[in-house]
Amino acid sequence: MQQHVIGSTGSASAEERALLDLYQAHTRDLYAYVLRLVGGDAYRAEDVVQEALLRCWVKRNLYDTATMSVRRWLFRVACNLVIDEYRARALRPREISSTTTWLKDVDSNCSEIERMLTALDLHEALEDLAPLHREALRATYLEELSVQQAATALGIPPGTVKSRVHYALRHLQTTMRARDEATAA
């Protein structure tokens, strides 16, 4: 199977040669015109020009006739495409851009509320701990003491601090998981 690219030297049909001539004669001016219409968005301009040329190809409107200029037709089609796109965007809800801060504000408020609720749940779960476990956890996590410093402050061996913290964390994890499941149900 032999393939020919439009405009290649092997283009056999007169229609392909006409499309190449049309492309070479009008694309630069059409692109500049559409680029102004779309406010300098090069990608949108390329899409509109390509769509206008495609419609010309589909309509088989590749040749100038006495009654209609292909150039005028292409520019009108491109203009209509831009107008149609503008109208379609006007009907859709506005897209969120990266410069919009309201979503970040909502997210930060939700995160803050979620942190507050989690802190309340955690505070209640801490109250359920045995006093010895709570002391060890408070010394190591809240006061940020090392195991050795916490052992000295509490007057117990470092191994005991480690085991109390371990059991306290395990109890907190179980309690928080049970609260999450109760909330979800």
C-alpha positions in Angstrom: 0.0 0.0 0.0 1.4 3.3 -1.1 0.7 6.4 1.0 1.0 10.0 0.0 1.3 13.0 2.3 -0.8 15.9 1.2 1.4 18.2 -0.8 4.1 15.6 -1.3 5.6 15.3 -4.8 3.7 12.0 -5.1 0.3 13.6 -4.6 -1.7 12.1 -7.3 -5.1 13.9 -7.1 -5.8 17.4 -8.2 -7.8 17.8 -4.9 -4.7 17.2 -2.8 -2.7 19.7 -4.8 -5.5 22.2 -4.5 -5.6 21.7 -0.7 -1.8 22.2 -0.5 -2.1 25.4 -2.6 -5.0 26.6 -0.4 -2.9 25.9 2.7 0.2 27.7 1.4 -1.8 30.7 0.1 -4.0 31.4 3.1 -2.8 29.7 6.3 -0.3 32.4 7.5 -2.9 35.2 7.2 -5.7 33.1 8.5 -3.6 32.2 11.6 -2.7 35.8 12.3 -6.4 36.8 12.0 -7.6 34.0 14.3 -4.7 34.6 16.8 -6.1 38.2 17.3 -9.7 36.8 17.6 -8.7 34.4 20.4 -6.6 36.9 22.4 -3.2 35.5 21.5 -3.8 31.9 22.5 -1.6 30.1 19.9 -3.0 26.7 20.6 -6.6 27.7 20.1 -5.7 29.6 17.0 -4.0 26.5 15.5 -7.0 24.4 16.3 -9.4 26.9 14.7 -7.3 27.2 11.5 -7.0 23.4 11.3 -10.8 23.1 11.7 -11.5 25.7 9.1 -9.2 24.0 6.6 -10.7 20.6 7.5 -14.2 22.0 6.8 -13.0 23.4 3.5 -11.7 19.9 2.6 -14.9 18.2 3.7 -17.1 20.7 1.7 -14.8 20.3 -1.3 -14.7 24.1 -1.4 -11.0 24.1 -2.6 -11.3 26.3 -5.7 -12.2 29.9 -6.1 -15.3 30.4 -8.2 -16.8 33.4 -9.8 -19.5 33.6 -7.1 -17.4 33.0 -3.9 -13.8 33.6 -2.8 -12.3 30.7 -0.8 -10.3 33.1 1.2 -13.4 35.0 2.3 -15.1 31.7 3.0 -12.2 30.4 5.2 -12.0 33.6 7.2 -15.8 33.6 7.8 -15.7 29.9 8.9 -12.8 30.7 11.3 -14.7 33.6 12.7 -17.8 31.5 13.2 -15.8 28.8 14.9 -14.4 31.3 17.4 -17.8 32.8 18.0 -19.3 29.3 18.6 -16.5 28.4 21.0 -17.1 31.7 22.9 -20.8 31.0 23.1 -20.2 27.4 24.3 -17.9 28.7 27.1 -20.5 31.3 28.1 -23.0 28.5 28.7 -20.7 26.4 30.8 -20.0 27.1 34.4 -16.8 29.0 34.9 -13.7 26.8 35.2 -11.5 27.1 38.2 -8.1 28.5 37.5 -5.0 28.1 39.6 -5.2 31.8 40.6 -8.6 31.2 42.3 -8.2 31.2 46.1 -11.7 30.5 47.2 -11.2 26.7 46.9 -8.0 26.9 48.9 -9.8 28.9 51.6 -12.6 26.4 51.7 -10.1 23.5 51.9 -8.1 25.2 54.6 -11.3 25.9 56.7 -12.3 22.2 56.3 -8.8 21.1 57.2 -8.8 23.3 60.2 -12.2 22.0 61.4 -11.1 18.5 60.8 -8.0 19.0 62.8 -10.0 20.5 65.6 -12.4 17.6 65.7 -9.6 15.1 65.6 -7.9 17.0 68.4 -11.1 16.8 70.5 -11.4 13.1 69.8 -7.8 12.6 70.6 -8.2 14.6 73.9 -11.1 12.3 74.9 -9.1 9.2 73.9 -6.2 10.4 76.0 -8.5 10.7 79.0 -9.4 7.0 78.6 -5.7 6.0 79.0 -4.4 4.7 82.3 -2.6 7.5 84.2 0.8 5.9 83.9 0.5 5.5 80.1 -0.8 9.0 79.8 2.2 10.4 81.7 4.7 8.5 79.6 3.0 9.7 76.4 2.7 13.3 77.5 6.4 13.4 78.5 7.6 11.9 75.2 5.2 13.4 72.7 3.8 16.6 74.2 6.9 17.7 76.1 9.1 16.3 73.4 11.5 14.7 75.9 13.8 11.8 74.8 13.1 8.4 76.3 16.1 8.9 78.6 14.9 12.4 79.7 11.3 11.1 80.2 12.7 8.2 82.3 14.6 10.6 84.5 11.6 13.0 84.8 9.2 10.2 85.7 11.7 8.3 87.9 11.4 5.0 86.0 13.7 3.0 83.7 13.9 3.9 80.0 12.5 0.4 79.0 9.4 1.1 81.1 8.9 4.4 79.3 9.1 2.7 75.9 6.6 0.0 76.9 4.2 2.4 78.4 4.4 4.6 75.3 3.9 1.5 73.1 0.8 0.4 74.9 -0.6 3.9 75.1 -0.3 4.4 71.3 -1.8 1.0 70.7 -4.8 1.9 72.9 -5.2 5.3 71.2 -5.1 3.7 67.8 -7.8 1.2 68.8 -9.9 3.9 70.4 -9.6 6.3 67.4 -10.4 3.6 64.9 -13.6 2.6 66.9 -14.6 6.3 67.0 -14.1 6.6 63.2 -16.2 3.5 62.6 -18.9 4.7 64.9 -19.0 8.1 63.1 -19.1 6.4 59.7 -22.0 4.2 60.6 
